[in-house]
Amino acid sequence: MTGMPAWNDHSDQELWSTVAFLQKLPGMSEQDYAALVMASIAQGGHHQKGSEDSHGGASPSMGGH
């Protein structure tokens, strides 16, 4: 029971947006990260299980959120 849980409630687009975000995260400044957080909050925040997420991902500047 130590495996990573499945993210079956996220679309492929959401998962790939998350991967793109994680790839950019190491080189991101605190200011860049804060701007993404604020943009995400302004656009409605996070994925809601059971509903279609119109933002589609992790980050507004990376083609997702």
PyMOL Python script that loads the backbone (N, CA, C, O; Angstrom):
from pymol import cmd

cmd.read_pdbstr("""\
ATOM      1  N   MET A   1       0.815  -1.195   0.000  1.00  0.00           N
ATOM      2  CA  MET A   1       0.000   0.000   0.000  1.00  0.00           C
ATOM      3  C   MET A   1       0.856   1.255   0.000  1.00  0.00           C
ATOM      4  O   MET A   1       0.445   2.271   0.561  1.00  0.00           O
ATOM      5  N   THR A   2       2.031   1.218  -0.610  1.00  0.00           N
ATOM      6  CA  THR A   2       2.890   2.396  -0.642  1.00  0.00           C
ATOM      7  C   THR A   2       2.920   3.059  -2.011  1.00  0.00           C
ATOM      8  O   THR A   2       3.659   4.020  -2.220  1.00  0.00           O
ATOM      9  N   GLY A   3       2.116   2.548  -2.950  1.00  0.00           N
ATOM     10  CA  GLY A   3       2.105   3.126  -4.285  1.00  0.00           C
ATOM     11  C   GLY A   3       1.416   4.484  -4.327  1.00  0.00           C
ATOM     12  O   GLY A   3       0.654   4.840  -3.429  1.00  0.00           O
ATOM     13  N   MET A   4       1.697   5.225  -5.377  1.00  0.00           N
ATOM     14  CA  MET A   4       1.063   6.524  -5.567  1.00  0.00           C
ATOM     15  C   MET A   4      -0.390   6.317  -5.976  1.00  0.00           C
ATOM     16  O   MET A   4      -0.670   5.501  -6.854  1.00  0.00           O
ATOM     17  N   PRO A   5      -1.315   7.038  -5.357  1.00  0.00           N
ATOM     18  CA  PRO A   5      -2.720   6.871  -5.719  1.00  0.00           C
ATOM     19  C   PRO A   5      -3.014   7.380  -7.134  1.00  0.00           C
ATOM     20  O   PRO A   5      -2.360   8.299  -7.628  1.00  0.00           O
ATOM     21  N   ALA A   6      -3.992   6.774  -7.757  1.00  0.00           N
ATOM     22  CA  ALA A   6      -4.400   7.194  -9.100  1.00  0.00           C
ATOM     23  C   ALA A   6      -5.115   8.532  -9.037  1.00  0.00           C
ATOM     24  O   ALA A   6      -5.778   8.843  -8.048  1.00  0.00           O
ATOM     25  N   TRP A   7      -4.981   9.311 -10.081  1.00  0.00           N
ATOM     26  CA  TRP A   7      -5.675  10.589 -10.202  1.00  0.00           C
ATOM     27  C   TRP A   7      -6.786  10.431 -11.235  1.00  0.00           C
ATOM     28  O   TRP A   7      -6.851  11.193 -12.200  1.00  0.00           O
ATOM     29  N   ASN A   8      -7.647   9.459 -11.039  1.00  0.00           N
ATOM     30  CA  ASN A   8      -8.660   9.155 -12.042  1.00  0.00           C
ATOM     31  C   ASN A   8      -9.777  10.198 -12.117  1.00  0.00           C
ATOM     32  O   ASN A   8     -10.631  10.115 -13.000  1.00  0.00           O
ATOM     33  N   ASP A   9      -9.788  11.172 -11.214  1.00  0.00           N
ATOM     34  CA  ASP A   9     -10.818  12.207 -11.291  1.00  0.00           C
ATOM     35  C   ASP A   9     -10.312  13.461 -12.005  1.00  0.00           C
ATOM     36  O   ASP A   9     -10.966  14.503 -11.961  1.00  0.00           O
ATOM     37  N   HIS A  10      -9.150  13.369 -12.664  1.00  0.00           N
ATOM     38  CA  HIS A  10      -8.588  14.484 -13.422  1.00  0.00           C
ATOM     39  C   HIS A  10      -8.507  14.088 -14.894  1.00  0.00           C
ATOM     40  O   HIS A  10      -8.229  12.935 -15.223  1.00  0.00           O
ATOM     41  N   SER A  11      -8.750  15.047 -15.764  1.00  0.00           N
ATOM     42  CA  SER A  11      -8.665  14.787 -17.201  1.00  0.00           C
ATOM     43  C   SER A  11      -7.199  14.669 -17.625  1.00  0.00           C
ATOM     44  O   SER A  11      -6.297  15.073 -16.891  1.00  0.00           O
ATOM     45  N   ASP A  12      -6.976  14.114 -18.810  1.00  0.00           N
ATOM     46  CA  ASP A  12      -5.619  14.037 -19.350  1.00  0.00           C
ATOM     47  C   ASP A  12      -5.010  15.434 -19.445  1.00  0.00           C
ATOM     48  O   ASP A  12      -3.833  15.619 -19.136  1.00  0.00           O
ATOM     49  N   GLN A  13      -5.806  16.423 -19.873  1.00  0.00           N
ATOM     50  CA  GLN A  13      -5.306  17.792 -19.996  1.00  0.00           C
ATOM     51  C   GLN A  13      -4.852  18.332 -18.633  1.00  0.00           C
ATOM     52  O   GLN A  13      -3.819  18.995 -18.547  1.00  0.00           O
ATOM     53  N   GLU A  14      -5.609  18.055 -17.578  1.00  0.00           N
ATOM     54  CA  GLU A  14      -5.222  18.494 -16.239  1.00  0.00           C
ATOM     55  C   GLU A  14      -3.916  17.831 -15.790  1.00  0.00           C
ATOM     56  O   GLU A  14      -3.047  18.477 -15.205  1.00  0.00           O
ATOM     57  N   LEU A  15      -3.795  16.536 -16.074  1.00  0.00           N
ATOM     58  CA  LEU A  15      -2.581  15.812 -15.675  1.00  0.00           C
ATOM     59  C   LEU A  15      -1.356  16.341 -16.416  1.00  0.00           C
ATOM     60  O   LEU A  15      -0.305  16.537 -15.806  1.00  0.00           O
ATOM     61  N   TRP A  16      -1.476  16.574 -17.726  1.00  0.00           N
ATOM     62  CA  TRP A  16      -0.337  17.079 -18.494  1.00  0.00           C
ATOM     63  C   TRP A  16      -0.013  18.521 -18.108  1.00  0.00           C
ATOM     64  O   TRP A  16       1.153  18.916 -18.142  1.00  0.00           O
ATOM     65  N   SER A  17      -1.009  19.304 -17.746  1.00  0.00           N
ATOM     66  CA  SER A  17      -0.755  20.659 -17.255  1.00  0.00           C
ATOM     67  C   SER A  17       0.012  20.614 -15.935  1.00  0.00           C
ATOM     68  O   SER A  17       0.890  21.441 -15.689  1.00  0.00           O
ATOM     69  N   THR A  18      -0.322  19.651 -15.097  1.00  0.00           N
ATOM     70  CA  THR A  18       0.389  19.479 -13.831  1.00  0.00           C
ATOM     71  C   THR A  18       1.835  19.080 -14.088  1.00  0.00           C
ATOM     72  O   THR A  18       2.742  19.594 -13.433  1.00  0.00           O
ATOM     73  N   VAL A  19       2.061  18.171 -15.031  1.00  0.00           N
ATOM     74  CA  VAL A  19       3.422  17.761 -15.389  1.00  0.00           C
ATOM     75  C   VAL A  19       4.211  18.971 -15.902  1.00  0.00           C
ATOM     76  O   VAL A  19       5.361  19.166 -15.511  1.00  0.00           O
ATOM     77  N   ALA A  20       3.606  19.778 -16.768  1.00  0.00           N
ATOM     78  CA  ALA A  20       4.294  20.963 -17.304  1.00  0.00           C
ATOM     79  C   ALA A  20       4.653  21.934 -16.187  1.00  0.00           C
ATOM     80  O   ALA A  20       5.745  22.502 -16.176  1.00  0.00           O
ATOM     81  N   PHE A  21       3.732  22.120 -15.251  1.00  0.00           N
ATOM     82  CA  PHE A  21       3.994  22.999 -14.113  1.00  0.00           C
ATOM     83  C   PHE A  21       5.163  22.475 -13.279  1.00  0.00           C
ATOM     84  O   PHE A  21       6.058  23.239 -12.919  1.00  0.00           O
ATOM     85  N   LEU A  22       5.158  21.186 -12.974  1.00  0.00           N
ATOM     86  CA  LEU A  22       6.222  20.605 -12.153  1.00  0.00           C
ATOM     87  C   LEU A  22       7.586  20.689 -12.837  1.00  0.00           C
ATOM     88  O   LEU A  22       8.611  20.824 -12.168  1.00  0.00           O
ATOM     89  N   GLN A  23       7.598  20.610 -14.166  1.00  0.00           N
ATOM     90  CA  GLN A  23       8.859  20.734 -14.888  1.00  0.00           C
ATOM     91  C   GLN A  23       9.404  22.156 -14.812  1.00  0.00           C
ATOM     92  O   GLN A  23      10.621  22.342 -14.788  1.00  0.00           O
ATOM     93  N   LYS A  24       8.538  23.158 -14.774  1.00  0.00           N
ATOM     94  CA  LYS A  24       8.970  24.554 -14.714  1.00  0.00           C
ATOM     95  C   LYS A  24       9.238  25.034 -13.287  1.00  0.00           C
ATOM     96  O   LYS A  24       9.955  26.015 -13.093  1.00  0.00           O
ATOM     97  N   LEU A  25       8.681  24.367 -12.306  1.00  0.00           N
ATOM     98  CA  LEU A  25       8.765  24.805 -10.920  1.00  0.00           C
ATOM     99  C   LEU A  25      10.195  25.018 -10.403  1.00  0.00           C
ATOM    100  O   LEU A  25      10.432  26.025  -9.735  1.00  0.00           O
ATOM    101  N   PRO A  26      11.159  24.129 -10.674  1.00  0.00           N
ATOM    102  CA  PRO A  26      12.503  24.327 -10.115  1.00  0.00           C
ATOM    103  C   PRO A  26      13.173  25.648 -10.526  1.00  0.00           C
ATOM    104  O   PRO A  26      13.967  26.196  -9.761  1.00  0.00           O
ATOM    105  N   GLY A  27      12.865  26.160 -11.716  1.00  0.00           N
ATOM    106  CA  GLY A  27      13.486  27.399 -12.184  1.00  0.00           C
ATOM    107  C   GLY A  27      12.637  28.635 -11.957  1.00  0.00           C
ATOM    108  O   GLY A  27      12.989  29.720 -12.419  1.00  0.00           O
ATOM    109  N   MET A  28      11.540  28.489 -11.264  1.00  0.00           N
ATOM    110  CA  MET A  28      10.596  29.587 -11.074  1.00  0.00           C
ATOM    111  C   MET A  28      10.979  30.421  -9.849  1.00  0.00           C
ATOM    112  O   MET A  28      11.342  29.878  -8.806  1.00  0.00           O
ATOM    113  N   SER A  29      10.892  31.748  -9.990  1.00  0.00           N
ATOM    114  CA  SER A  29      11.166  32.618  -8.842  1.00  0.00           C
ATOM    115  C   SER A  29       9.957  32.635  -7.909  1.00  0.00           C
ATOM    116  O   SER A  29       8.861  32.225  -8.292  1.00  0.00           O
ATOM    117  N   GLU A  30      10.167  33.111  -6.691  1.00  0.00           N
ATOM    118  CA  GLU A  30       9.052  33.246  -5.750  1.00  0.00           C
ATOM    119  C   GLU A  30       7.979  34.164  -6.312  1.00  0.00           C
ATOM    120  O   GLU A  30       6.787  33.916  -6.131  1.00  0.00           O
ATOM    121  N   GLN A  31       8.399  35.221  -6.993  1.00  0.00           N
ATOM    122  CA  GLN A  31       7.452  36.174  -7.569  1.00  0.00           C
ATOM    123  C   GLN A  31       6.626  35.525  -8.684  1.00  0.00           C
ATOM    124  O   GLN A  31       5.419  35.749  -8.779  1.00  0.00           O
ATOM    125  N   ASP A  32       7.280  34.725  -9.522  1.00  0.00           N
ATOM    126  CA  ASP A  32       6.563  34.017 -10.587  1.00  0.00           C
ATOM    127  C   ASP A  32       5.534  33.053  -9.999  1.00  0.00           C
ATOM    128  O   ASP A  32       4.397  32.980 -10.464  1.00  0.00           O
ATOM    129  N   TYR A  33       5.952  32.314  -8.969  1.00  0.00           N
ATOM    130  CA  TYR A  33       5.055  31.359  -8.332  1.00  0.00           C
ATOM    131  C   TYR A  33       3.867  32.086  -7.692  1.00  0.00           C
ATOM    132  O   TYR A  33       2.722  31.657  -7.835  1.00  0.00           O
ATOM    133  N   ALA A  34       4.145  33.180  -6.990  1.00  0.00           N
ATOM    134  CA  ALA A  34       3.075  33.953  -6.351  1.00  0.00           C
ATOM    135  C   ALA A  34       2.085  34.479  -7.387  1.00  0.00           C
ATOM    136  O   ALA A  34       0.877  34.486  -7.149  1.00  0.00           O
ATOM    137  N   ALA A  35       2.592  34.917  -8.530  1.00  0.00           N
ATOM    138  CA  ALA A  35       1.708  35.408  -9.593  1.00  0.00           C
ATOM    139  C   ALA A  35       0.804  34.292 -10.108  1.00  0.00           C
ATOM    140  O   ALA A  35      -0.375  34.523 -10.378  1.00  0.00           O
ATOM    141  N   LEU A  36       1.349  33.081 -10.245  1.00  0.00           N
ATOM    142  CA  LEU A  36       0.531  31.952 -10.698  1.00  0.00           C
ATOM    143  C   LEU A  36      -0.540  31.595  -9.673  1.00  0.00           C
ATOM    144  O   LEU A  36      -1.680  31.301 -10.034  1.00  0.00           O
ATOM    145  N   VAL A  37      -0.168  31.623  -8.393  1.00  0.00           N
ATOM    146  CA  VAL A  37      -1.138  31.331  -7.334  1.00  0.00           C
ATOM    147  C   VAL A  37      -2.269  32.344  -7.362  1.00  0.00           C
ATOM    148  O   VAL A  37      -3.440  31.972  -7.284  1.00  0.00           O
ATOM    149  N   MET A  38      -1.930  33.613  -7.471  1.00  0.00           N
ATOM    150  CA  MET A  38      -2.953  34.663  -7.490  1.00  0.00           C
ATOM    151  C   MET A  38      -3.855  34.530  -8.732  1.00  0.00           C
ATOM    152  O   MET A  38      -5.068  34.716  -8.637  1.00  0.00           O
ATOM    153  N   ALA A  39      -3.273  34.212  -9.877  1.00  0.00           N
ATOM    154  CA  ALA A  39      -4.062  34.025 -11.093  1.00  0.00           C
ATOM    155  C   ALA A  39      -4.996  32.828 -10.950  1.00  0.00           C
ATOM    156  O   ALA A  39      -6.145  32.882 -11.388  1.00  0.00           O
ATOM    157  N   SER A  40      -4.514  31.756 -10.344  1.00  0.00           N
ATOM    158  CA  SER A  40      -5.345  30.571 -10.136  1.00  0.00           C
ATOM    159  C   SER A  40      -6.520  30.887  -9.216  1.00  0.00           C
ATOM    160  O   SER A  40      -7.653  30.485  -9.479  1.00  0.00           O
ATOM    161  N   ILE A  41      -6.237  31.609  -8.139  1.00  0.00           N
ATOM    162  CA  ILE A  41      -7.301  31.997  -7.210  1.00  0.00           C
ATOM    163  C   ILE A  41      -8.328  32.873  -7.920  1.00  0.00           C
ATOM    164  O   ILE A  41      -9.533  32.692  -7.744  1.00  0.00           O
ATOM    165  N   ALA A  42      -7.856  33.811  -8.714  1.00  0.00           N
ATOM    166  CA  ALA A  42      -8.753  34.717  -9.437  1.00  0.00           C
ATOM    167  C   ALA A  42      -9.642  33.969 -10.432  1.00  0.00           C
ATOM    168  O   ALA A  42     -10.754  34.403 -10.730  1.00  0.00           O
ATOM    169  N   GLN A  43      -9.143  32.843 -10.943  1.00  0.00           N
ATOM    170  CA  GLN A  43      -9.897  32.066 -11.932  1.00  0.00           C
ATOM    171  C   GLN A  43     -10.716  30.947 -11.307  1.00  0.00           C
ATOM    172  O   GLN A  43     -11.277  30.126 -12.032  1.00  0.00           O
ATOM    173  N   GLY A  44     -10.796  30.895 -10.015  1.00  0.00           N
ATOM    174  CA  GLY A  44     -11.657  29.906  -9.382  1.00  0.00           C
ATOM    175  C   GLY A  44     -10.949  28.822  -8.615  1.00  0.00           C
ATOM    176  O   GLY A  44     -11.607  27.943  -8.058  1.00  0.00           O
ATOM    177  N   GLY A  45      -9.636  28.848  -8.564  1.00  0.00           N
ATOM    178  CA  GLY A  45      -8.938  27.930  -7.670  1.00  0.00           C
ATOM    179  C   GLY A  45      -8.627  26.573  -8.226  1.00  0.00           C
ATOM    180  O   GLY A  45      -7.812  26.451  -9.140  1.00  0.00           O
ATOM    181  N   HIS A  46      -9.260  25.543  -7.694  1.00  0.00           N
ATOM    182  CA  HIS A  46      -8.832  24.169  -7.910  1.00  0.00           C
ATOM    183  C   HIS A  46      -9.900  23.320  -8.597  1.00  0.00           C
ATOM    184  O   HIS A  46     -11.041  23.743  -8.786  1.00  0.00           O
ATOM    185  N   HIS A  47      -9.490  22.125  -8.956  1.00  0.00           N
ATOM    186  CA  HIS A  47     -10.367  21.123  -9.579  1.00  0.00           C
ATOM    187  C   HIS A  47     -11.420  20.666  -8.576  1.00  0.00           C
ATOM    188  O   HIS A  47     -11.114  20.404  -7.413  1.00  0.00           O
ATOM    189  N   GLN A  48     -12.648  20.576  -9.037  1.00  0.00           N
ATOM    190  CA  GLN A  48     -13.708  20.069  -8.168  1.00  0.00           C
ATOM    191  C   GLN A  48     -14.144  18.712  -8.673  1.00  0.00           C
ATOM    192  O   GLN A  48     -14.625  18.588  -9.799  1.00  0.00           O
ATOM    193  N   LYS A  49     -13.979  17.690  -7.844  1.00  0.00           N
ATOM    194  CA  LYS A  49     -14.316  16.324  -8.220  1.00  0.00           C
ATOM    195  C   LYS A  49     -15.786  16.243  -8.617  1.00  0.00           C
ATOM    196  O   LYS A  49     -16.664  16.762  -7.928  1.00  0.00           O
ATOM    197  N   GLY A  50     -16.030  15.580  -9.744  1.00  0.00           N
ATOM    198  CA  GLY A  50     -17.400  15.368 -10.185  1.00  0.00           C
ATOM    199  C   GLY A  50     -17.934  16.451 -11.096  1.00  0.00           C
ATOM    200  O   GLY A  50     -19.052  16.333 -11.596  1.00  0.00           O
ATOM    201  N   SER A  51     -17.164  17.506 -11.327  1.00  0.00           N
ATOM    202  CA  SER A  51     -17.618  18.552 -12.239  1.00  0.00           C
ATOM    203  C   SER A  51     -16.561  18.780 -13.302  1.00  0.00           C
ATOM    204  O   SER A  51     -15.383  18.504 -13.074  1.00  0.00           O
ATOM    205  N   GLU A  52     -16.956  19.269 -14.430  1.00  0.00           N
ATOM    206  CA  GLU A  52     -16.040  19.556 -15.515  1.00  0.00           C
ATOM    207  C   GLU A  52     -15.295  20.838 -15.202  1.00  0.00           C
ATOM    208  O   GLU A  52     -15.929  21.877 -15.015  1.00  0.00           O
ATOM    209  N   ASP A  53     -13.994  20.805 -15.140  1.00  0.00           N
ATOM    210  CA  ASP A  53     -13.180  21.970 -14.826  1.00  0.00           C
ATOM    211  C   ASP A  53     -12.919  22.748 -16.105  1.00  0.00           C
ATOM    212  O   ASP A  53     -12.267  22.242 -17.018  1.00  0.00           O
ATOM    213  N   SER A  54     -13.416  23.957 -16.177  1.00  0.00           N
ATOM    214  CA  SER A  54     -13.254  24.755 -17.389  1.00  0.00           C
ATOM    215  C   SER A  54     -11.846  25.285 -17.553  1.00  0.00           C
ATOM    216  O   SER A  54     -11.483  25.730 -18.642  1.00  0.00           O
ATOM    217  N   HIS A  55     -11.034  25.252 -16.491  1.00  0.00           N
ATOM    218  CA  HIS A  55      -9.680  25.777 -16.579  1.00  0.00           C
ATOM    219  C   HIS A  55      -8.720  24.725 -17.117  1.00  0.00           C
ATOM    220  O   HIS A  55      -7.773  25.067 -17.825  1.00  0.00           O
ATOM    221  N   GLY A  56      -8.939  23.464 -16.801  1.00  0.00           N
ATOM    222  CA  GLY A  56      -8.203  22.368 -17.405  1.00  0.00           C
ATOM    223  C   GLY A  56      -6.762  22.186 -16.995  1.00  0.00           C
ATOM    224  O   GLY A  56      -6.033  21.527 -17.736  1.00  0.00           O
ATOM    225  N   GLY A  57      -6.288  22.707 -15.891  1.00  0.00           N
ATOM    226  CA  GLY A  57      -4.922  22.430 -15.561  1.00  0.00           C
ATOM    227  C   GLY A  57      -4.394  23.152 -14.358  1.00  0.00           C
ATOM    228  O   GLY A  57      -5.133  23.722 -13.554  1.00  0.00           O
ATOM    229  N   ALA A  58      -3.084  23.107 -14.263  1.00  0.00           N
ATOM    230  CA  ALA A  58      -2.444  23.602 -13.070  1.00  0.00           C
ATOM    231  C   ALA A  58      -2.051  25.052 -13.116  1.00  0.00           C
ATOM    232  O   ALA A  58      -1.857  25.669 -12.069  1.00  0.00           O
ATOM    233  N   SER A  59      -1.930  25.608 -14.282  1.00  0.00           N
ATOM    234  CA  SER A  59      -1.328  26.932 -14.345  1.00  0.00           C
ATOM    235  C   SER A  59      -1.874  27.762 -15.480  1.00  0.00           C
ATOM    236  O   SER A  59      -1.963  27.267 -16.603  1.00  0.00           O
ATOM    237  N   PRO A  60      -2.247  29.015 -15.233  1.00  0.00           N
ATOM    238  CA  PRO A  60      -2.771  29.858 -16.292  1.00  0.00           C
ATOM    239  C   PRO A  60      -1.758  30.162 -17.372  1.00  0.00           C
ATOM    240  O   PRO A  60      -2.137  30.245 -18.541  1.00  0.00           O
ATOM    241  N   SER A  61      -0.495  30.332 -17.045  1.00  0.00           N
ATOM    242  CA  SER A  61       0.481  30.725 -18.049  1.00  0.00           C
ATOM    243  C   SER A  61       1.031  29.550 -18.849  1.00  0.00           C
ATOM    244  O   SER A  61       1.826  29.751 -19.768  1.00  0.00           O
ATOM    245  N   MET A  62       0.629  28.343 -18.520  1.00  0.00           N
ATOM    246  CA  MET A  62       1.153  27.169 -19.214  1.00  0.00           C
ATOM    247  C   MET A  62       0.073  26.462 -20.013  1.00  0.00           C
ATOM    248  O   MET A  62       0.144  25.253 -20.228  1.00  0.00           O
ATOM    249  N   GLY A  63      -0.914  27.206 -20.448  1.00  0.00           N
ATOM    250  CA  GLY A  63      -1.946  26.631 -21.287  1.00  0.00           C
ATOM    251  C   GLY A  63      -2.976  25.822 -20.551  1.00  0.00           C
ATOM    252  O   GLY A  63      -3.859  25.247 -21.188  1.00  0.00           O
ATOM    253  N   GLY A  64      -2.908  25.747 -19.252  1.00  0.00           N
ATOM    254  CA  GLY A  64      -3.843  24.958 -18.480  1.00  0.00           C
ATOM    255  C   GLY A  64      -4.881  25.826 -17.845  1.00  0.00           C
ATOM    256  O   GLY A  64      -5.796  26.294 -18.522  1.00  0.00           O
ATOM    257  N   HIS A  65      -4.767  26.053 -16.573  1.00  0.00           N
ATOM    258  CA  HIS A  65      -5.716  26.830 -15.767  1.00  0.00           C
ATOM    259  C   HIS A  65      -6.067  28.103 -16.405  1.00  0.00           C
ATOM    260  O   HIS A  65      -6.854  28.873 -15.854  1.00  0.00           O
TER     261      HIS A  65
END
""", "prot")
cmd.dss("prot")
cmd.show_as("cartoon", "prot")
cmd.util.cbc("prot")
cmd.orient("prot")
